Amino acid sequence: MFGYILRRLVATIPVMGVVAVLVFLMLRLTPTDPAAIIAGDNANSEQVAEIRKRLGLDQPIHTQFVIWANKTLHGDFGESFFFKKQVAELIGDRLEPTLSLAVMTITLAVLIAVPLGVLAAYRHGGWLDRIVMGFSVLGFSVPVFVIGYALIYVFAIELAWLPVQGYQRISLGIGGWLQRLILPAVTLSVIYVALIARITRTSVLEVMNEDYIRTARAKGQTERKVLVRHALANAAVPIVTVVGLGVALLIGGVVVTESVYTIPGLGRLTVDAVLARDYPTIQAVILLFSLSYVLINLVVDLTYTFFDPRIRY
Amino acid sequence: MTIEAIPAAAEAPPQAHRPSTLRGVLRNPSVLIGAVIVAFLAVIGALAPMLGTIDPAEINPVFRNKKPGVERSIRDADGSERRFVHRFGTDTLGRDVYSRVVYGARVSLTIGVTVAVLSVGIGLLIGLVTGYIRWIDGIIMRFMDGLMAIPAILLAMGLVSLSRAGLLAVVIAIVVPEVPRVVRLVRSIVLSIREEPYVEAAITLGTPTPTLLVRHVLPNTIAPLLVQGTFTCASAILIEAVLSFLGIGIPPETPTWGNIMAEGRSLFRIYPHNIFYPGVFLACAVLAINMLGDGLRDTLDPRFAKRM
């Protein structure tokens, strides 16, 4: 097991290496001169040259990459052009809202989608099945921000049950934090629920015809236990896989949802950085999101042994 | 309508013998409904100037932020006056939302189709090469893995930030994240096809590689790529809308469903129609294309249909 984890960790290095090269080249491919941006409009050419030297931009490109990669590995993402702060610090400030939103969305989505998928498979061809399948196609098609604004309109403006927008730090009280997080999390979970419910339905449907399901029923097991203990347990691996792969969708959704609900998280930071052409921040955010995506999927792979003891590493 | 159509499509039995693929495809209700809606939206986009629209970029300071149904008189080119109803209201600059949504169909659908064609074309080319020429395979696939590790919207955002926002930049930014998915698909098909006896026979007979690829491998990729292309088209329309909505996509002079909604963001609480109408059109378009894709997959690609 340990050897396997190590091997898998090592295998992520080339992937992240390619990501790093891509992200690095992105900055160098820009038509604009980062030194000129940092120097500002009133700088003379000597000042620009000075900054260029300080940033190491006068070095050949492969040397620049080595310097940049070395810095990045040590957590130094450089200074933001726009916010005039260390990017690492900037990201640290924005981490909490995004993590809160992501964790809450995943929890919500799994709690809603898995039972829905199981029931849809159980009542295969029935009205619930049709509704779940219809919802899953719909969930893929309606953009996150349309869902977001529709929910704001209904629950925050018309019914006035929840605050419209904004975020409150968890340290200021769980109530306010939760209140402001419910709508964004529901918004973001729609596409995720669609994805997970669909795969749950398919994989449960596949195992429902297996002999052990018939055996379980024959020995008088209750239907609920048949579904959970026998069907769902055996259908778990594809479901966790999709939960992991869906993180890519989730990250895309975070960017949009945070903009709709004006949550000061990493997604909002990404949008601001792109609008301001703040390349060090863009690079850092893309690297960070990609790394978390890769690592989450690595963790998902490792949970396979838990869900299916036949899989051994 | 949708609820009726989807399970029926999902349960369509995988056909071992398909005497007429086209007829099978057209008999699928999901394909039919999807195709009709897409065709309808395409016609709307194509005939935009004839559908009672006015110039979608025309700014009218007097008629700003009007709710749907407001009337005003406009002067035609020949000097005669006529009454014009803002069916979907006007936006913060007094532009007619109905006209913008109708013209937006053009841009949004064009982007979807362009991205689908480009990413399938490029992906097919790279996929065929990597699947067939072994020594390139490792290098290109590592590169593709890296590209796929970056979430699509994020990669598109990063790419858009590299140049001035415009149609071409947006199309390229959406194509790049889609290509690796096509490459993987094509590569996996090529890898399984090259083990087939008829391909081995062709190799034994001395068929040159290009001929082999075109005559034996290529035909096998058509059906899965058609399905993939359809889904790519839907996701491209969505990503374009997201980019434009965030204000980093196509500039508002060219109306797309995404940037009409972006314009409506600031005053959403008072005038939700700016987001509502384009949102409905966008959702319908993507839904229809997804249904088309689902249906195509069920009829053309039974192996894949079983998996999903």
Interface residues (C-beta under 8 A of the other chain):
Chain A: P14 V15 M16 G17 V18 V19 V21 L22 V23 M26 L29 T30 P31 G125 D129 R130 I131 M133 G134 V137 L138 F140 S141 V142 P143 V144 F145 V146 Y149 A150 I152 Y153 I157 V164 R198 I199 T202 V247 A248 L249 I251 G252 V255 V256 S259 T270 V271 A273 V274 L275 R277 Y279 I282 V285 I286 F289 S290 Y293 V294
Chain B: T2 I3 E4 I6 P7 A10 E11 R142 F143 D145 G146 L147 A149 I150 P151 A152 I153 L154 L155 M157 G158 L159 V160 S161 L162 S163 A234 L238 A241 V242 F245 L246 G247 I248 M261 F268 R269 P272 I275 G279 L282 A283 V286 L287 N290 M291 D294 R307 M308
